[in-house]
Amino acid sequence: MFYAVIMAGGSGTRLWPVSRKKRPKQSQKIVGNRTLLQKTFTRLRKAVDSKHILITTGASNLRDIKKQLPSLQRSNFSVEPERRDTGPALGLAAVTLEKRDPEAIMSCVYSDHYIIDEDEYRRIARLAESLISKKPDYTVILGINPTYPETGYGYIERARLFEKRGKSEIYYVKKFVEKPNLKTAENYLKTGRYLWNSGMFFWKVKTLLELFEKNLPDTYKRLRRIQKALGTKDQKNVLKKEYHKIKAISIDYGVVEKTKKILTIPSEFGWSDIGHWQSVKAILPCDDKDNFTKCHHVGLETDGSLIYAPRRKIVATIGLRDMIVIDTDDALLICPKNRAQDVKKLVQELEKNGKTKYL
């Protein structure tokens, strides 16, 4: 059976001051009138029974997520007692699903991804599921055909063709590469061999756990202890004790980049990782001056900018070009659009200076 695992445990620091610890980006209506998590769940619900959707999140965010998706049952959640990055989070989801269905196929979906062509996304996801059924010891990742030299994403270099199925080509993966500088990203685009790493993986649950056993044996051992306690009176205590001892590591570094049996499907369905304010602006409908405003705005010689503010406030700008202005009740962010990635550093600075009430 096929299961979708929605990753909803991120903090979204680069979308501060809208994204906060208690209400991170996936719980915010950043694009449109629904939260990013609600959009993701609705997209999946059209292809997967809600009983087969598992949301992995931290204990501190559980109540807020339940408010967003009140129809979900406790069995729809895999709850981390503390944050340990995407590797342990997916490992916990895997042992949970294996106990429920030892033959399960699971996909990794992020709650903050934006997808325009949802029908095409679902077609590609079904293709990935069929590939896993055919090659159960393989990992499949959706690669995104790049449209510009993005420096904020990791990349996949594809190798030789595995097979062509319908209008899709499937390739072996040669290697994963880190976020490049602009010149390197431009070169990647020219070669035609590189894809954006979407982070959307597909595995047989058994295979994923075998990869943990091989590459992260201590994590695997603790996940098995947790699995044994699931559904018993000891579950809460064992989960808290063992999870605390697990090393924080991403699924990419810990598992995926160490496996040789991996395929990628180059995809085009209007994908964006809503990771920072510049990426938000890129998907919003702008006016004839390339501005997007979510407020009462009056501007002179203002173009290429994103301006958010409370509805009760008017924002007036003069001579603003390619800027980000985000105003909330207790915080104001102003930065050049091309420095949007640095908002994360700003949040770290606030924490370092003890300004935690603004986080």
C-alpha positions in Angstrom: 0.0 0.0 0.0 1.1 3.6 -0.7 1.5 6.1 2.0 2.4 9.8 1.9 4.5 11.3 4.8 4.1 15.0 5.1 7.1 16.7 6.8 5.7 19.5 8.9 8.3 20.0 11.6 10.4 22.8 10.1 10.8 26.2 11.8 10.9 28.3 8.7 13.3 30.9 10.1 14.0 32.5 6.7 10.3 33.5 6.6 10.5 35.5 9.9 8.7 37.6 11.2 5.6 35.8 9.8 7.0 32.4 10.6 7.5 31.8 14.3 8.4 28.9 16.6 4.8 28.4 17.8 3.3 29.1 14.3 5.9 28.1 11.7 5.6 28.8 8.0 3.5 25.6 7.3 0.9 27.0 9.6 0.7 30.4 8.0 -1.4 31.7 5.0 1.6 32.9 3.2 0.3 32.2 -0.3 -3.5 32.5 -0.7 -6.2 31.9 1.9 -5.1 28.5 3.1 -2.0 27.5 5.0 0.8 25.7 3.2 0.0 22.5 5.1 -3.7 22.7 4.2 -2.7 23.1 0.5 -0.3 20.1 0.7 -2.9 17.9 2.4 -5.6 18.7 -0.1 -3.2 18.0 -3.0 -2.4 14.6 -1.6 -6.0 13.8 -0.5 -7.0 13.7 -4.2 -4.6 10.8 -4.8 -4.3 9.0 -1.4 -6.9 8.0 1.2 -6.5 10.2 4.3 -5.9 7.0 6.3 -2.7 6.7 4.4 -1.4 10.2 5.0 1.0 10.5 7.9 2.1 13.9 9.2 5.4 14.0 11.0 5.9 17.0 13.3 7.2 18.1 16.7 5.2 17.8 19.9 5.1 21.6 20.2 3.4 22.0 16.8 0.9 19.2 17.1 -2.0 21.3 18.6 -1.7 23.9 15.9 -1.7 21.3 13.1 -4.8 19.6 14.5 -6.6 22.9 14.3 -5.7 23.2 10.7 -6.7 19.6 9.8 -9.4 18.8 12.4 -10.6 15.6 10.6 -7.4 13.8 11.1 -7.1 11.0 13.8 -4.2 10.4 16.1 -3.1 7.6 13.8 -2.3 10.2 11.2 0.6 11.6 13.2 4.1 10.7 13.9 5.2 13.0 16.7 8.8 13.8 17.5 9.4 14.6 21.2 12.2 16.9 20.0 13.7 18.0 16.7 16.4 15.8 15.2 16.3 16.9 11.5 14.7 15.0 8.6 16.6 11.7 8.9 15.3 10.6 12.3 11.9 12.1 11.6 11.5 9.9 8.5 13.0 7.0 10.3 10.4 7.3 13.0 7.7 7.5 10.3 9.1 4.4 8.7 9.0 2.2 11.8 5.5 3.5 12.5 4.3 2.5 9.0 6.2 -0.8 8.9 4.3 -1.9 12.1 1.1 -1.0 10.3 1.9 -2.4 6.9 5.2 -4.2 6.4 5.0 -3.9 2.6 4.3 -0.2 2.6 5.7 2.2 0.0 6.2 5.7 1.5 6.8 9.0 -0.1 8.4 12.1 1.5 6.4 15.3 1.0 7.2 18.7 2.4 4.4 20.9 3.8 6.0 24.1 2.5 6.3 23.1 -1.2 4.2 24.9 -3.7 3.0 23.1 -6.8 1.1 24.7 -9.7 0.2 21.7 -11.9 -1.2 19.3 -9.3 -2.4 16.7 -11.9 1.1 16.4 -13.4 2.5 16.1 -9.9 0.1 13.2 -9.1 1.0 11.5 -12.4 4.7 11.7 -11.6 4.1 10.4 -8.0 2.2 7.4 -9.4 5.1 6.7 -11.8 7.5 6.8 -8.9 5.3 4.4 -6.9 5.3 2.0 -9.8 9.1 2.2 -10.1 9.4 1.2 -6.4 7.1 -1.7 -7.0 9.3 -2.8 -9.9 12.6 -2.0 -8.1 11.9 -2.4 -4.4 15.5 -2.0 -3.3 15.8 1.4 -5.0 15.2 5.0 -3.9 13.4 7.3 -6.3 13.7 11.1 -6.1 11.8 13.7 -8.1 14.2 16.0 -9.7 12.9 19.4 -11.0 14.1 20.7 -14.4 15.7 24.0 -13.5 14.3 27.2 -15.1 17.0 29.6 -13.8 20.3 29.3 -11.9 19.0 29.1 -8.4 21.7 29.2 -5.7 19.4 28.2 -2.8 18.7 24.6 -3.9 20.8 21.5 -3.9 21.2 19.8 -7.3 21.2 16.3 -8.7 23.5 15.2 -11.5 21.7 12.6 -13.6 23.6 9.7 -15.2 22.5 7.3 -18.0 18.9 6.6 -18.9 17.2 3.8 -16.9 14.1 3.7 -19.0 11.5 5.8 -20.7 7.9 5.4 -19.7 5.2 7.3 -21.5 6.4 10.9 -21.8 8.7 10.6 -18.8 12.4 9.6 -18.8 13.9 8.0 -15.7 17.6 8.3 -15.0 20.2 6.8 -12.6 21.6 9.4 -10.3 25.3 10.1 -10.6 25.7 12.4 -7.6 24.1 15.1 -5.4 25.8 18.5 -5.2 25.5 21.2 -2.6 23.9 24.7 -3.1 26.2 26.3 -5.7 27.4 29.8 -6.3 25.8 31.7 -9.2 28.5 30.9 -11.7 28.4 27.2 -10.9 24.6 27.2 -11.1 24.7 28.9 -14.5 27.1 26.1 -15.7 24.7 23.5 -14.3 21.9 25.0 -16.3 24.0 25.0 -19.5 24.9 21.3 -19.3 21.3 20.1 -19.1 22.4 17.3 -16.8 21.5 18.9 -13.5 18.1 19.0 -11.7 17.0 20.8 -8.6 16.8 18.5 -5.6 13.2 18.6 -4.6 13.7 16.4 -1.5 10.6 14.3 -2.5 11.7 10.7 -2.1 10.0 7.4 -2.5 11.0 4.1 -0.8 9.7 0.7 0.2 9.7 1.1 4.0 11.8 -2.1 4.3 14.4 -0.6 2.0 14.6 2.7 3.9 15.1 0.9 7.2 17.8 -1.3 5.6 19.5 2.0 4.6 19.3 3.2 8.2 20.8 -0.1 9.4 23.7 0.1 7.0 24.5 3.9 7.2 23.2 5.0 10.6 23.3 1.8 12.8 23.0 3.5 16.1 19.9 5.5 14.9 18.5 2.2 13.5 19.0 0.4 16.8 17.1 3.1 18.7 14.3 3.3 16.1 13.8 -0.5 16.5 13.5 0.0 20.3 10.9 2.7 19.7 9.0 0.5 17.2 8.8 -2.3 19.7 7.2 0.0 22.3 4.6 1.5 19.9 1.1 0.8 21.1 2.2 -0.2 24.6 2.1 1.6 27.9 5.8 2.2 27.6 5.6 4.1 24.3 5.8 7.6 25.6 8.8 6.9 27.9 10.7 4.8 25.4 10.2 7.3 22.6 11.4 10.2 24.7 14.4 8.3 26.0 15.6 6.8 22.7 14.8 9.7 20.5 16.8 12.1 22.7 19.9 9.9 22.1 19.6 9.9 18.3 22.0 12.2 16.4 20.4 15.0 14.4 21.1 14.5 10.6 19.3 15.2 7.4 17.9 12.3 5.3 20.1 13.4 2.4 23.4 13.3 4.3 22.6 10.4 6.5 21.1 8.0 4.0 20.3 9.1 0.5 23.7 10.3 -0.6 25.3 7.1 0.5 23.2 4.8 -1.6 24.1 3.7 -5.2 20.6 2.4 -6.0 18.8 5.6 -6.8 16.7 6.8 -9.7 15.4 10.3 -10.6 12.5 11.4 -12.6 13.0 14.9 -14.2 9.8 16.7 -13.6 8.0 19.9 -14.5 4.9 20.7 -12.5 5.6 24.3 -11.4 7.5 23.5 -8.2 8.9 25.9 -5.6 10.3 25.5 -2.2 8.7 28.3 -0.2 11.9 28.7 1.8 12.5 32.5 1.9 10.7 35.7 0.9 12.2 36.0 -2.5 10.8 32.5 -3.4 7.4 33.7 -2.1 7.5 36.7 -4.4 8.4 34.6 -7.4 5.1 32.7 -7.3 2.8 35.5 -6.4 0.8 37.6 -9.1 2.6 40.9 -9.3 1.3 44.2 -10.6 2.6 46.1 -13.7 5.5 47.4 -11.6 6.5 43.8 -10.5 5.3 44.5 -6.9 3.2 42.2 -4.7 1.5 44.0 -1.8 -0.6 42.5 0.9 -1.6 45.7 2.6 -2.8 49.2 1.9 0.1 50.5 -0.2 0.9 53.8 -1.9 4.2 53.9 -3.7 6.2 56.3 -5.9 9.0 54.8 -8.0 8.6 51.5 -6.3 9.1 48.3 -8.3 10.2 44.6 -7.9 9.2 44.5 -4.2 7.2 42.4 -1.8 5.4 44.3 0.9 3.3 42.7 3.7 1.7 44.6 6.5 -1.5 44.5 8.7 -4.6 45.5 6.8 -5.3 48.4 9.3 -2.0 50.1 8.3 -1.1 52.0 5.2 2.5 51.5 3.8 3.9 54.3 1.8 7.2 53.9 -0.2 9.4 56.1 -2.4 12.2 54.9 -4.6 12.0 51.3 -3.4 13.5 48.7 -5.8 13.8 44.9 -5.3 13.1 45.1 -1.6 11.3 42.9 1.0 9.2 44.7 3.6 7.4 42.4 6.1 5.5 44.2 9.0 3.8 42.3 11.8 2.3 43.4 15.1 5.7 43.2 16.9 8.4 43.1 14.2 9.4 44.8 11.0 11.8 43.3 8.4 13.4 45.3 5.6 16.0 43.8 3.3 17.0 43.7 -0.3 15.3 40.9 -2.2 18.6 39.2 -3.0 19.5 39.0 0.7 16.4 37.0 1.6 18.4 33.9 2.5 20.2 35.9 5.2 17.0 36.3 7.3 17.9 33.0 8.9 21.2 34.6 10.1 19.1 37.5 11.5 17.0 35.1 13.5 20.1 33.5 14.9 21.3 37.0 15.9 18.0 37.7 17.7 18.4 34.4 19.6 22.0 35.1 20.4 21.0 38.5 21.9 18.2 37.1 24.0 15.3 38.5 21.9 13.5 35.2 22.0 10.1 36.8 22.5 10.2 37.9 18.9 10.9 34.3 17.7 
